[in-house]
Amino acid sequence: MPASNLRDLEGRILNLGAVQGTPVLLNLWATWCAPCVKEMPLLDELAGDYEGRMRVITASQDMGGEEKVAGFFAQNQFEHLGSWMDPDAELSFALGDTVLPTTVLYNALGQEVWRVRGDYDWSSEEARTAIDEALRFE
């Protein structure tokens, strides 16, 4: 997993390199990306369902300032997702992927297990089975 720093709306910093030890589902998204917006409630639900076993981190790739992200989070009132931002899109470059949304599952050692490019139904049985299978080896 790239050791990039993310910042949230409260100004806290999260170094992704420091979250090893727990599997992480990292989602790159933007407020202007319709498939991304569609996925966010599903990812929020997923984060709640897997709390304690896997961390779901959504990293906004919006470059227009935090106002758009703040408005989006205020409107949607997510219960489990943090308002993490990657305003310089460092993660897109580090992952070699500019398609949004892009979601990568990392194991507890920070190694990529699998990647989904484009929107995905995170509430589906297929998604839950794939995640459960990956977490089974943790």
Backbone hydrogen bonds, N-H to C=O, Kabsch-Sander energy under -0.5 kcal/mol:
donor,donor_aa,acceptor,acceptor_aa,energy
4,S,2,P,-1.3
6,L,14,L,-2.8
7,R,85,M,-1.9
8,D,12,R,-2.0
11,G,8,D,-2.0
14,L,6,L,-2.8
16,L,4,S,-2.8
16,L,14,L,-0.7
18,A,15,N,-2.1
19,V,16,L,-1.3
20,Q,17,G,-0.5
21,G,108,A,-2.7
22,T,19,V,-1.0
24,V,106,Y,-1.8
25,L,55,R,-3.0
26,L,24,V,-0.7
26,L,104,V,-3.1
27,N,25,L,-0.5
27,N,57,I,-3.0
28,L,102,T,-3.3
29,W,27,N,-0.5
29,W,59,A,-1.6
33,C,30,A,-1.3
34,A,32,W,-0.8
37,V,33,C,-2.4
38,K,34,A,-2.1
39,E,35,P,-1.5
40,M,36,C,-1.5
42,L,39,E,-0.6
43,L,39,E,-2.4
44,D,40,M,-2.3
45,E,41,P,-2.1
46,L,42,L,-2.4
47,A,43,L,-2.6
48,G,44,D,-1.7
49,D,45,E,-2.5
50,Y,46,L,-2.2
51,E,48,G,-0.9
53,R,50,Y,-2.5
54,M,50,Y,-2.2
55,R,23,P,-2.9
57,I,25,L,-2.6
57,I,55,R,-0.6
58,T,56,V,-0.5
59,A,27,N,-3.4
59,A,57,I,-0.5
60,S,58,T,-0.6
60,S,84,W,-2.6
61,Q,29,W,-3.3
68,K,65,G,-0.6
69,V,65,G,-0.6
70,A,66,E,-3.0
71,G,67,E,-2.5
72,F,68,K,-2.2
73,F,69,V,-2.7
74,A,70,A,-2.4
75,Q,71,G,-2.3
76,N,72,F,-1.9
77,Q,73,F,-2.2
84,W,58,T,-0.5
84,W,82,G,-1.1
85,M,7,R,-2.4
86,D,60,S,-2.9
89,A,86,D,-2.5
93,F,89,A,-1.4
94,A,90,E,-2.8
95,L,91,L,-2.9
96,G,92,S,-0.6
96,G,93,F,-0.5
97,D,92,S,-2.1
102,T,28,L,-1.3
103,T,116,V,-2.7
104,V,26,L,-2.8
105,L,114,W,-2.7
106,Y,24,V,-3.4
106,Y,104,V,-0.6
107,N,111,Q,-2.6
110,G,107,N,-2.2
113,V,105,L,-3.6
114,W,105,L,-1.1
116,V,103,T,-3.0
118,G,101,P,-3.4
118,G,116,V,-0.5
122,W,120,Y,-1.3
124,S,121,D,-1.7
128,R,124,S,-2.2
129,T,125,E,-2.6
130,A,126,E,-2.1
131,I,127,A,-2.4
132,D,128,R,-2.8
133,E,129,T,-2.4
134,A,130,A,-2.1
135,L,131,I,-2.7
136,R,132,D,-1.5
137,F,133,E,-0.5
137,F,134,A,-0.8
138,E,135,L,-1.9
